[in-house]
Amino acid sequence: MDNQQIQVDGIIAEGNSKWDAANFKLTFAVRDRETAATVNVIYKDRLKPDNFTDGGSVFVEGKYDAAQNLIVASKLMTKCASKYEGAESATPTNETSYISQ
């Protein structure tokens, strides 16, 4: 699965996100919603989303490097908790997790 384009939907892991404003580089980890598995993410050359917060929901798409357990993200979308609160629990989903342990 090395250098494959993948999509991950999960939670922004608490306490490890770093924003380098001078270089437009955001690094963080995404935690699987059901397990403790995480994958590291680098999102660069773009602005940090305004509602990016530790513990928030995130969708990441990019190239996965299995040797480094790292996604170089080309797309990053965050979800506003207040906007999606009842809708997520009421709507069944077919989400697939690609985070390895």
Biopython code that builds the backbone (N, CA, C, O; Angstrom):
import numpy as np
from Bio.PDB.StructureBuilder import StructureBuilder

atoms = [
    (1, "MET", "N", (0.826, -1.186, 0.000)),
    (1, "MET", "CA", (0.000, 0.000, 0.000)),
    (1, "MET", "C", (0.873, 1.254, 0.000)),
    (1, "MET", "O", (0.364, 2.353, 0.218)),
    (2, "ASP", "N", (2.154, 1.113, -0.236)),
    (2, "ASP", "CA", (3.071, 2.245, -0.224)),
    (2, "ASP", "C", (2.826, 3.172, -1.412)),
    (2, "ASP", "O", (2.693, 2.717, -2.548)),
    (3, "ASN", "N", (2.770, 4.464, -1.140)),
    (3, "ASN", "CA", (2.545, 5.519, -2.131)),
    (3, "ASN", "C", (1.228, 5.375, -2.876)),
    (3, "ASN", "O", (1.098, 5.830, -4.013)),
    (4, "GLN", "N", (0.255, 4.745, -2.239)),
    (4, "GLN", "CA", (-1.087, 4.637, -2.791)),
    (4, "GLN", "C", (-1.893, 5.858, -2.386)),
    (4, "GLN", "O", (-1.674, 6.419, -1.312)),
    (5, "GLN", "N", (-2.812, 6.271, -3.226)),
    (5, "GLN", "CA", (-3.740, 7.345, -2.890)),
    (5, "GLN", "C", (-4.798, 6.740, -1.968)),
    (5, "GLN", "O", (-5.455, 5.768, -2.343)),
    (6, "ILE", "N", (-4.973, 7.296, -0.771)),
    (6, "ILE", "CA", (-5.965, 6.775, 0.169)),
    (6, "ILE", "C", (-6.794, 7.911, 0.748)),
    (6, "ILE", "O", (-6.444, 9.086, 0.635)),
    (7, "GLN", "N", (-7.902, 7.526, 1.369)),
    (7, "GLN", "CA", (-8.784, 8.454, 2.069)),
    (7, "GLN", "C", (-8.967, 7.940, 3.486)),
    (7, "GLN", "O", (-9.175, 6.745, 3.700)),
    (8, "VAL", "N", (-8.889, 8.839, 4.446)),
    (8, "VAL", "CA", (-9.045, 8.477, 5.854)),
    (8, "VAL", "C", (-10.028, 9.443, 6.495)),
    (8, "VAL", "O", (-9.934, 10.656, 6.308)),
    (9, "ASP", "N", (-10.961, 8.903, 7.243)),
    (9, "ASP", "CA", (-11.931, 9.688, 7.998)),
    (9, "ASP", "C", (-11.724, 9.330, 9.458)),
    (9, "ASP", "O", (-11.834, 8.160, 9.822)),
    (10, "GLY", "N", (-11.427, 10.307, 10.300)),
    (10, "GLY", "CA", (-11.168, 10.000, 11.701)),
    (10, "GLY", "C", (-11.201, 11.228, 12.582)),
    (10, "GLY", "O", (-11.848, 12.226, 12.264)),
    (11, "ILE", "N", (-10.487, 11.139, 13.703)),
    (11, "ILE", "CA", (-10.440, 12.194, 14.714)),
    (11, "ILE", "C", (-9.019, 12.752, 14.772)),
    (11, "ILE", "O", (-8.053, 11.991, 14.724)),
    (12, "ILE", "N", (-8.888, 14.065, 14.874)),
    (12, "ILE", "CA", (-7.574, 14.694, 15.025)),
    (12, "ILE", "C", (-7.058, 14.340, 16.418)),
    (12, "ILE", "O", (-7.660, 14.723, 17.422)),
    (13, "ALA", "N", (-5.944, 13.610, 16.477)),
    (13, "ALA", "CA", (-5.384, 13.161, 17.755)),
    (13, "ALA", "C", (-5.004, 14.362, 18.620)),
    (13, "ALA", "O", (-4.478, 15.360, 18.127)),
    (14, "GLU", "N", (-5.277, 14.247, 19.895)),
    (14, "GLU", "CA", (-5.018, 15.325, 20.851)),
    (14, "GLU", "C", (-3.526, 15.556, 21.067)),
    (14, "GLU", "O", (-2.762, 14.603, 21.225)),
    (15, "GLY", "N", (-3.117, 16.814, 21.073)),
    (15, "GLY", "CA", (-1.792, 17.199, 21.539)),
    (15, "GLY", "C", (-0.614, 17.057, 20.612)),
    (15, "GLY", "O", (0.521, 17.236, 21.053)),
    (16, "ASN", "N", (-0.826, 16.741, 19.330)),
    (16, "ASN", "CA", (0.361, 16.641, 18.487)),
    (16, "ASN", "C", (0.282, 17.443, 17.195)),
    (16, "ASN", "O", (1.170, 17.328, 16.349)),
    (17, "SER", "N", (-0.759, 18.253, 17.023)),
    (17, "SER", "CA", (-0.839, 19.055, 15.800)),
    (17, "SER", "C", (0.072, 20.277, 15.908)),
    (17, "SER", "O", (0.166, 20.923, 16.952)),
    (18, "LYS", "N", (0.740, 20.570, 14.790)),
    (18, "LYS", "CA", (1.657, 21.715, 14.733)),
    (18, "LYS", "C", (1.416, 22.476, 13.440)),
    (18, "LYS", "O", (1.370, 21.876, 12.366)),
    (19, "TRP", "N", (1.260, 23.790, 13.533)),
    (19, "TRP", "CA", (1.052, 24.655, 12.382)),
    (19, "TRP", "C", (2.262, 25.557, 12.220)),
    (19, "TRP", "O", (2.574, 26.348, 13.110)),
    (20, "ASP", "N", (2.944, 25.440, 11.093)),
    (20, "ASP", "CA", (4.090, 26.279, 10.742)),
    (20, "ASP", "C", (3.586, 27.303, 9.728)),
    (20, "ASP", "O", (3.592, 27.046, 8.524)),
    (21, "ALA", "N", (3.149, 28.465, 10.218)),
    (21, "ALA", "CA", (2.542, 29.486, 9.364)),
    (21, "ALA", "C", (3.513, 30.038, 8.330)),
    (21, "ALA", "O", (3.105, 30.368, 7.217)),
    (22, "ALA", "N", (4.783, 30.144, 8.678)),
    (22, "ALA", "CA", (5.776, 30.691, 7.748)),
    (22, "ALA", "C", (5.949, 29.803, 6.520)),
    (22, "ALA", "O", (6.224, 30.297, 5.426)),
    (23, "ASN", "N", (5.786, 28.490, 6.700)),
    (23, "ASN", "CA", (5.979, 27.544, 5.596)),
    (23, "ASN", "C", (4.682, 26.884, 5.126)),
    (23, "ASN", "O", (4.710, 25.964, 4.309)),
    (24, "PHE", "N", (3.547, 27.357, 5.647)),
    (24, "PHE", "CA", (2.241, 26.781, 5.303)),
    (24, "PHE", "C", (2.267, 25.256, 5.419)),
    (24, "PHE", "O", (1.962, 24.543, 4.462)),
    (25, "LYS", "N", (2.635, 24.769, 6.606)),
    (25, "LYS", "CA", (2.769, 23.325, 6.824)),
    (25, "LYS", "C", (2.057, 22.931, 8.120)),
    (25, "LYS", "O", (2.363, 23.444, 9.196)),
    (26, "LEU", "N", (1.114, 22.021, 7.991)),
    (26, "LEU", "CA", (0.359, 21.506, 9.128)),
    (26, "LEU", "C", (0.695, 20.026, 9.294)),
    (26, "LEU", "O", (0.559, 19.247, 8.351)),
    (27, "THR", "N", (1.131, 19.642, 10.484)),
    (27, "THR", "CA", (1.395, 18.233, 10.783)),
    (27, "THR", "C", (0.509, 17.820, 11.956)),
    (27, "THR", "O", (0.323, 18.580, 12.906)),
    (28, "PHE", "N", (-0.030, 16.614, 11.874)),
    (28, "PHE", "CA", (-0.915, 16.112, 12.923)),
    (28, "PHE", "C", (-1.088, 14.610, 12.738)),
    (28, "PHE", "O", (-0.566, 14.032, 11.784)),
    (29, "ALA", "N", (-1.811, 13.990, 13.639)),
    (29, "ALA", "CA", (-2.133, 12.566, 13.534)),
    (29, "ALA", "C", (-3.645, 12.402, 13.514)),
    (29, "ALA", "O", (-4.376, 13.143, 14.172)),
    (30, "VAL", "N", (-4.099, 11.420, 12.751)),
    (30, "VAL", "CA", (-5.518, 11.081, 12.700)),
    (30, "VAL", "C", (-5.692, 9.752, 13.419)),
    (30, "VAL", "O", (-4.989, 8.779, 13.146)),
    (31, "ARG", "N", (-6.646, 9.733, 14.345)),
    (31, "ARG", "CA", (-6.950, 8.526, 15.119)),
    (31, "ARG", "C", (-8.208, 7.872, 14.559)),
    (31, "ARG", "O", (-9.190, 8.547, 14.249)),
    (32, "ASP", "N", (-8.161, 6.558, 14.437)),
    (32, "ASP", "CA", (-9.324, 5.791, 14.006)),
    (32, "ASP", "C", (-10.456, 6.004, 15.011)),
    (32, "ASP", "O", (-10.207, 6.117, 16.211)),
    (33, "ARG", "N", (-11.681, 6.058, 14.531)),
    (33, "ARG", "CA", (-12.838, 6.310, 15.407)),
    (33, "ARG", "C", (-13.119, 5.149, 16.367)),
    (33, "ARG", "O", (-13.714, 5.358, 17.424)),
    (34, "GLU", "N", (-12.701, 3.936, 16.017)),
    (34, "GLU", "CA", (-13.041, 2.773, 16.835)),
    (34, "GLU", "C", (-11.858, 2.145, 17.553)),
    (34, "GLU", "O", (-12.051, 1.376, 18.495)),
    (35, "THR", "N", (-10.642, 2.452, 17.132)),
    (35, "THR", "CA", (-9.455, 1.862, 17.752)),
    (35, "THR", "C", (-8.485, 2.977, 18.132)),
    (35, "THR", "O", (-8.756, 4.154, 17.893)),
    (36, "ALA", "N", (-7.385, 2.609, 18.707)),
    (36, "ALA", "CA", (-6.363, 3.601, 19.063)),
    (36, "ALA", "C", (-5.358, 3.811, 17.930)),
    (36, "ALA", "O", (-4.399, 4.565, 18.094)),
    (37, "ALA", "N", (-5.563, 3.157, 16.782)),
    (37, "ALA", "CA", (-4.629, 3.267, 15.655)),
    (37, "ALA", "C", (-4.575, 4.700, 15.135)),
    (37, "ALA", "O", (-5.597, 5.380, 15.049)),
    (38, "THR", "N", (-3.369, 5.147, 14.790)),
    (38, "THR", "CA", (-3.194, 6.494, 14.246)),
    (38, "THR", "C", (-2.326, 6.456, 12.993)),
    (38, "THR", "O", (-1.585, 5.501, 12.760)),
    (39, "VAL", "N", (-2.434, 7.504, 12.202)),
    (39, "VAL", "CA", (-1.572, 7.717, 11.047)),
    (39, "VAL", "C", (-1.169, 9.193, 11.067)),
    (39, "VAL", "O", (-1.995, 10.063, 11.341)),
    (40, "ASN", "N", (0.095, 9.466, 10.777)),
    (40, "ASN", "CA", (0.591, 10.841, 10.741)),
    (40, "ASN", "C", (0.247, 11.480, 9.407)),
    (40, "ASN", "O", (0.168, 10.804, 8.382)),
    (41, "VAL", "N", (0.044, 12.801, 9.435)),
    (41, "VAL", "CA", (-0.352, 13.539, 8.237)),
    (41, "VAL", "C", (0.489, 14.801, 8.114)),
    (41, "VAL", "O", (0.757, 15.486, 9.101)),
    (42, "ILE", "N", (0.900, 15.096, 6.882)),
    (42, "ILE", "CA", (1.510, 16.388, 6.547)),
    (42, "ILE", "C", (0.626, 17.024, 5.484)),
    (42, "ILE", "O", (0.323, 16.405, 4.464)),
    (43, "TYR", "N", (0.220, 18.250, 5.728)),
    (43, "TYR", "CA", (-0.601, 19.023, 4.791)),
    (43, "TYR", "C", (0.140, 20.323, 4.576)),
    (43, "TYR", "O", (0.249, 21.133, 5.496)),
    (44, "LYS", "N", (0.659, 20.540, 3.357)),
    (44, "LYS", "CA", (1.515, 21.707, 3.155)),
    (44, "LYS", "C", (1.111, 22.514, 1.931)),
    (44, "LYS", "O", (0.353, 22.065, 1.071)),
    (45, "ASP", "N", (1.652, 23.723, 1.895)),
    (45, "ASP", "CA", (1.415, 24.679, 0.814)),
    (45, "ASP", "C", (-0.029, 25.147, 0.734)),
    (45, "ASP", "O", (-0.487, 25.595, -0.317)),
    (46, "ARG", "N", (-0.744, 25.042, 1.845)),
    (46, "ARG", "CA", (-2.125, 25.510, 1.921)),
    (46, "ARG", "C", (-2.371, 26.088, 3.314)),
    (46, "ARG", "O", (-1.605, 25.843, 4.246)),
    (47, "LEU", "N", (-3.442, 26.850, 3.437)),
    (47, "LEU", "CA", (-3.793, 27.425, 4.734)),
    (47, "LEU", "C", (-4.405, 26.363, 5.645)),
    (47, "LEU", "O", (-5.035, 25.412, 5.182)),
    (48, "LYS", "N", (-4.209, 26.544, 6.933)),
    (48, "LYS", "CA", (-4.829, 25.677, 7.938)),
    (48, "LYS", "C", (-6.320, 26.023, 7.997)),
    (48, "LYS", "O", (-6.664, 27.201, 8.093)),
    (49, "PRO", "N", (-7.210, 25.030, 7.943)),
    (49, "PRO", "CA", (-8.644, 25.316, 8.056)),
    (49, "PRO", "C", (-8.965, 26.015, 9.383)),
    (49, "PRO", "O", (-8.393, 25.675, 10.418)),
    (50, "ASP", "N", (-9.871, 26.980, 9.351)),
    (50, "ASP", "CA", (-10.236, 27.741, 10.547)),
    (50, "ASP", "C", (-10.758, 26.858, 11.671)),
    (50, "ASP", "O", (-10.462, 27.113, 12.838)),
    (51, "ASN", "N", (-11.526, 25.832, 11.345)),
    (51, "ASN", "CA", (-12.132, 25.001, 12.389)),
    (51, "ASN", "C", (-11.329, 23.728, 12.679)),
    (51, "ASN", "O", (-11.887, 22.749, 13.174)),
    (52, "PHE", "N", (-10.027, 23.731, 12.377)),
    (52, "PHE", "CA", (-9.147, 22.601, 12.689)),
    (52, "PHE", "C", (-8.815, 22.644, 14.173)),
    (52, "PHE", "O", (-8.157, 23.576, 14.635)),
    (53, "THR", "N", (-9.266, 21.639, 14.927)),
    (53, "THR", "CA", (-8.994, 21.585, 16.367)),
    (53, "THR", "C", (-8.723, 20.146, 16.794)),
    (53, "THR", "O", (-9.289, 19.209, 16.233)),
    (54, "ASP", "N", (-7.861, 19.979, 17.781)),
    (54, "ASP", "CA", (-7.610, 18.658, 18.348)),
    (54, "ASP", "C", (-8.932, 18.054, 18.807)),
    (54, "ASP", "O", (-9.747, 18.731, 19.433)),
    (55, "GLY", "N", (-9.136, 16.794, 18.495)),
    (55, "GLY", "CA", (-10.362, 16.109, 18.877)),
    (55, "GLY", "C", (-11.488, 16.258, 17.875)),
    (55, "GLY", "O", (-12.530, 15.617, 18.014)),
    (56, "GLY", "N", (-11.295, 17.100, 16.861)),
    (56, "GLY", "CA", (-12.321, 17.316, 15.847)),
    (56, "GLY", "C", (-12.309, 16.238, 14.773)),
    (56, "GLY", "O", (-11.335, 15.500, 14.628)),
    (57, "SER", "N", (-13.389, 16.158, 14.033)),
    (57, "SER", "CA", (-13.493, 15.206, 12.931)),
    (57, "SER", "C", (-12.770, 15.743, 11.708)),
    (57, "SER", "O", (-12.793, 16.942, 11.430)),
    (58, "VAL", "N", (-12.120, 14.827, 10.974)),
    (58, "VAL", "CA", (-11.345, 15.240, 9.808)),
    (58, "VAL", "C", (-11.408, 14.161, 8.726)),
    (58, "VAL", "O", (-11.485, 12.968, 9.018)),
    (59, "PHE", "N", (-11.372, 14.607, 7.479)),
    (59, "PHE", "CA", (-11.267, 13.732, 6.315)),
    (59, "PHE", "C", (-9.995, 14.124, 5.587)),
    (59, "PHE", "O", (-9.787, 15.298, 5.279)),
    (60, "VAL", "N", (-9.136, 13.139, 5.309)),
    (60, "VAL", "CA", (-7.847, 13.386, 4.661)),
    (60, "VAL", "C", (-7.735, 12.497, 3.429)),
    (60, "VAL", "O", (-8.095, 11.320, 3.462)),
    (61, "GLU", "N", (-7.233, 13.073, 2.347)),
    (61, "GLU", "CA", (-6.949, 12.307, 1.139)),
    (61, "GLU", "C", (-5.531, 12.624, 0.707)),
    (61, "GLU", "O", (-5.128, 13.787, 0.708)),
    (62, "GLY", "N", (-4.765, 11.603, 0.337)),
    (62, "GLY", "CA", (-3.399, 11.840, -0.103)),
    (62, "GLY", "C", (-2.629, 10.560, -0.332)),
    (62, "GLY", "O", (-3.201, 9.470, -0.341)),
    (63, "LYS", "N", (-1.323, 10.697, -0.517)),
    (63, "LYS", "CA", (-0.428, 9.557, -0.763)),
    (63, "LYS", "C", (0.059, 8.999, 0.570)),
    (63, "LYS", "O", (0.496, 9.746, 1.445)),
    (64, "TYR", "N", (-0.024, 7.675, 0.714)),
    (64, "TYR", "CA", (0.360, 7.006, 1.953)),
    (64, "TYR", "C", (1.725, 6.353, 1.811)),
    (64, "TYR", "O", (1.966, 5.600, 0.867)),
    (65, "ASP", "N", (2.619, 6.644, 2.754)),
    (65, "ASP", "CA", (3.940, 6.017, 2.842)),
    (65, "ASP", "C", (3.894, 5.065, 4.037)),
    (65, "ASP", "O", (3.983, 5.501, 5.184)),
    (66, "ALA", "N", (3.756, 3.769, 3.768)),
    (66, "ALA", "CA", (3.605, 2.773, 4.835)),
    (66, "ALA", "C", (4.833, 2.692, 5.728)),
    (66, "ALA", "O", (4.703, 2.481, 6.934)),
    (67, "ALA", "N", (6.023, 2.856, 5.159)),
    (67, "ALA", "CA", (7.257, 2.759, 5.945)),
    (67, "ALA", "C", (7.309, 3.822, 7.037)),
    (67, "ALA", "O", (7.857, 3.582, 8.113)),
    (68, "GLN", "N", (6.745, 4.989, 6.766)),
    (68, "GLN", "CA", (6.748, 6.078, 7.746)),
    (68, "GLN", "C", (5.388, 6.268, 8.416)),
    (68, "GLN", "O", (5.230, 7.149, 9.261)),
    (69, "ASN", "N", (4.398, 5.438, 8.040)),
    (69, "ASN", "CA", (3.030, 5.603, 8.536)),
    (69, "ASN", "C", (2.592, 7.060, 8.376)),
    (69, "ASN", "O", (2.167, 7.703, 9.336)),
    (70, "LEU", "N", (2.703, 7.568, 7.145)),
    (70, "LEU", "CA", (2.524, 8.989, 6.859)),
    (70, "LEU", "C", (1.689, 9.193, 5.609)),
    (70, "LEU", "O", (1.904, 8.544, 4.585)),
    (71, "ILE", "N", (0.728, 10.109, 5.708)),
    (71, "ILE", "CA", (-0.028, 10.556, 4.542)),
    (71, "ILE", "C", (0.430, 11.965, 4.202)),
    (71, "ILE", "O", (0.411, 12.850, 5.057)),
    (72, "VAL", "N", (0.843, 12.175, 2.955)),
    (72, "VAL", "CA", (1.102, 13.524, 2.452)),
    (72, "VAL", "C", (-0.215, 13.941, 1.812)),
    (72, "VAL", "O", (-0.550, 13.506, 0.710)),
    (73, "ALA", "N", (-0.958, 14.793, 2.521)),
    (73, "ALA", "CA", (-2.335, 15.109, 2.148)),
    (73, "ALA", "C", (-2.417, 16.108, 1.003)),
    (73, "ALA", "O", (-1.697, 17.106, 0.968)),
    (74, "SER", "N", (-3.311, 15.813, 0.072)),
    (74, "SER", "CA", (-3.638, 16.748, -0.997)),
    (74, "SER", "C", (-4.991, 17.396, -0.731)),
    (74, "SER", "O", (-5.314, 18.435, -1.306)),
    (75, "LYS", "N", (-5.786, 16.770, 0.154)),
    (75, "LYS", "CA", (-7.098, 17.304, 0.513)),
    (75, "LYS", "C", (-7.310, 17.117, 2.008)),
    (75, "LYS", "O", (-7.002, 16.062, 2.563)),
    (76, "LEU", "N", (-7.837, 18.147, 2.650)),
    (76, "LEU", "CA", (-8.123, 18.109, 4.085)),
    (76, "LEU", "C", (-9.450, 18.811, 4.316)),
    (76, "LEU", "O", (-9.615, 19.977, 3.958)),
    (77, "MET", "N", (-10.393, 18.100, 4.913)),
    (77, "MET", "CA", (-11.687, 18.696, 5.235)),
    (77, "MET", "C", (-11.991, 18.441, 6.702)),
    (77, "MET", "O", (-11.838, 17.323, 7.195)),
    (78, "THR", "N", (-12.420, 19.477, 7.387)),
    (78, "THR", "CA", (-12.810, 19.345, 8.788)),
    (78, "THR", "C", (-14.320, 19.476, 8.890)),
    (78, "THR", "O", (-14.972, 20.064, 8.028)),
    (79, "LYS", "N", (-14.858, 18.914, 9.962)),
    (79, "LYS", "CA", (-16.296, 18.986, 10.193)),
    (79, "LYS", "C", (-16.547, 19.811, 11.437)),
    (79, "LYS", "O", (-15.852, 19.668, 12.444)),
    (80, "CYS", "N", (-17.526, 20.660, 11.363)),
    (80, "CYS", "CA", (-17.932, 21.465, 12.514)),
    (80, "CYS", "C", (-18.840, 20.603, 13.387)),
    (80, "CYS", "O", (-19.906, 20.180, 12.939)),
    (81, "ALA", "N", (-18.437, 20.342, 14.609)),
    (81, "ALA", "CA", (-19.184, 19.442, 15.502)),
    (81, "ALA", "C", (-20.632, 19.872, 15.686)),
    (81, "ALA", "O", (-21.527, 19.028, 15.636)),
    (82, "SER", "N", (-20.885, 21.144, 15.894)),
    (82, "SER", "CA", (-22.246, 21.598, 16.146)),
    (82, "SER", "C", (-23.139, 21.403, 14.928)),
    (82, "SER", "O", (-24.343, 21.193, 15.072)),
    (83, "LYS", "N", (-22.567, 21.471, 13.739)),
    (83, "LYS", "CA", (-23.333, 21.339, 12.513)),
    (83, "LYS", "C", (-23.703, 19.884, 12.241)),
    (83, "LYS", "O", (-24.755, 19.605, 11.666)),
    (84, "TYR", "N", (-22.837, 18.957, 12.655)),
    (84, "TYR", "CA", (-23.036, 17.557, 12.321)),
    (84, "TYR", "C", (-23.506, 16.716, 13.504)),
    (84, "TYR", "O", (-23.760, 15.526, 13.319)),
    (85, "GLU", "N", (-23.632, 17.259, 14.685)),
    (85, "GLU", "CA", (-24.003, 16.505, 15.882)),
    (85, "GLU", "C", (-25.243, 15.700, 15.670)),
    (85, "GLU", "O", (-24.800, 14.756, 15.017)),
    (86, "GLY", "N", (-26.242, 15.536, 15.786)),
    (86, "GLY", "CA", (-27.358, 14.658, 15.570)),
    (86, "GLY", "C", (-27.372, 13.953, 14.235)),
    (86, "GLY", "O", (-27.821, 12.809, 14.164)),
    (87, "ALA", "N", (-26.905, 14.578, 13.176)),
    (87, "ALA", "CA", (-26.943, 13.969, 11.851)),
    (87, "ALA", "C", (-26.057, 12.734, 11.768)),
    (87, "ALA", "O", (-26.444, 11.752, 11.134)),
    (88, "GLU", "N", (-24.904, 12.752, 12.378)),
    (88, "GLU", "CA", (-24.008, 11.603, 12.297)),
    (88, "GLU", "C", (-24.574, 10.400, 13.028)),
    (88, "GLU", "O", (-24.458, 9.274, 12.545)),
    (89, "SER", "N", (-25.183, 10.617, 14.180)),
    (89, "SER", "CA", (-25.696, 9.485, 14.936)),
    (89, "SER", "C", (-26.991, 8.951, 14.332)),
    (89, "SER", "O", (-27.323, 7.783, 14.536)),
    (90, "ALA", "N", (-27.723, 9.769, 13.603)),
    (90, "ALA", "CA", (-28.993, 9.345, 13.042)),
    (90, "ALA", "C", (-28.850, 8.707, 11.663)),
    (90, "ALA", "O", (-29.750, 7.991, 11.225)),
    (91, "THR", "N", (-27.744, 8.950, 10.977)),
    (91, "THR", "CA", (-27.568, 8.462, 9.620)),
    (91, "THR", "C", (-26.536, 7.347, 9.572)),
    (91, "THR", "O", (-25.385, 7.559, 9.953)),
    (92, "PRO", "N", (-26.929, 6.150, 9.106)),
    (92, "PRO", "CA", (-25.936, 5.081, 8.994)),
    (92, "PRO", "C", (-24.934, 5.401, 7.891)),
    (92, "PRO", "O", (-25.283, 6.033, 6.894)),
    (93, "THR", "N", (-23.693, 4.966, 8.068)),
    (93, "THR", "CA", (-22.662, 5.220, 7.064)),
    (93, "THR", "C", (-21.962, 3.927, 6.698)),
    (93, "THR", "O", (-22.045, 2.932, 7.418)),
    (94, "ASN", "N", (-21.281, 3.955, 5.583)),
    (94, "ASN", "CA", (-20.461, 2.830, 5.145)),
    (94, "ASN", "C", (-19.012, 3.262, 5.133)),
    (94, "ASN", "O", (-18.322, 3.072, 4.131)),
    (95, "GLU", "N", (-18.535, 3.840, 6.224)),
    (95, "GLU", "CA", (-17.168, 4.337, 6.300)),
    (95, "GLU", "C", (-16.186, 3.179, 6.378)),
    (95, "GLU", "O", (-16.442, 2.172, 7.038)),
    (96, "THR", "N", (-15.079, 3.335, 5.704)),
    (96, "THR", "CA", (-14.007, 2.351, 5.750)),
    (96, "THR", "C", (-12.787, 3.009, 6.344)),
    (96, "THR", "O", (-12.402, 4.100, 5.923)),
    (97, "SER", "N", (-12.182, 2.373, 7.303)),
    (97, "SER", "CA", (-10.978, 2.903, 7.921)),
    (97, "SER", "C", (-9.763, 2.258, 7.287)),
    (97, "SER", "O", (-9.721, 1.039, 7.116)),
    (98, "TYR", "N", (-8.771, 3.070, 6.935)),
    (98, "TYR", "CA", (-7.551, 2.571, 6.324)),
    (98, "TYR", "C", (-6.360, 2.695, 7.259)),
    (98, "TYR", "O", (-5.224, 2.497, 6.829)),
    (99, "ILE", "N", (-6.582, 3.009, 8.495)),
    (99, "ILE", "CA", (-5.490, 3.191, 9.441)),
    (99, "ILE", "C", (-5.033, 1.824, 9.923)),
    (99, "ILE", "O", (-5.838, 1.020, 10.394)),
    (100, "SER", "N", (-3.741, 1.568, 9.805)),
    (100, "SER", "CA", (-3.200, 0.287, 10.254)),
    (100, "SER", "C", (-2.691, 0.406, 11.676)),
    (100, "SER", "O", (-2.327, 1.491, 12.129)),
    (101, "GLN", "N", (-2.670, -0.711, 12.372)),
    (101, "GLN", "CA", (-2.193, -0.698, 13.753)),
    (101, "GLN", "C", (-0.773, -1.148, 13.817)),
    (101, "GLN", "O", (-0.191, -1.204, 14.900)),
]
sb = StructureBuilder()
sb.init_structure("model")
sb.init_model(0)
sb.init_chain("A")
sb.init_seg("    ")
for serial, (resi, resn, name, xyz) in enumerate(atoms, 1):
    if name == "N":
        sb.init_residue(resn, " ", resi, " ")
    sb.init_atom(name, np.array(xyz, "f"), 0.0, 1.0, " ", f" {name:<3s}", serial, name[0])
structure = sb.get_structure()
